[in-house]
């Protein structure tokens, strides 16, 4: 008995042909790709400089070391008698010593002020912020905003640093108006506790000294 032939495999249905993309889609594809590329390039152009700036700022901060008041200079046993004559102070600017009977009113002075008057303010527990003449106007404004109510501020020739902040018997040289140690110094010393008269004030003093005019703060 002969074997029956094997059944033939069923025929598979024909695969439908993929429709071609319309001409408009083919034309838009390069445009969309170009737009996406432009957006990516623009994003990188904006973000990369910001990241680089942040990295540099962090690097500079670490290079500058910890922010503290270790460099505050301390001067003890300062005289506080009155004199109407000129005084040859050993520090620039002075941190205390003999001084004029008249103190200066609190505020921002646009011209150098007389040392002997300013030292009387220090005796009253005031803060004295001094800066190099020619300091950028924006930096001067930053210092003025930081000045406490019981404080005076003025340009000063011959400073050892761009900005120097002083109270009676304490002084700190700063790298500029943005030096973070300024806020630390003010937080630690603006209460006047180092002065002979910590509960006095610069309010009510003279408003002019050596041509400098005060602006109320």
Secondary structure, DSSP 8 states (H G I E B T S, - for coil): ----------------------HHHHHHHHHHHHHHHHHHHHHHHHHHHHHHHHHHHHHHHHHH----STT-EE--S----B-SS----SSSS--SSSB-S--B-SEEESS---HHHHHHHHHTT-EEEEE-TT--HHHHHHHHHH--SSEEEEE-TT-SSSEEEEETTEEEEESSTT-THHHHHHHHHTT-TTSTTTT--STTSBSEETTEEEE--
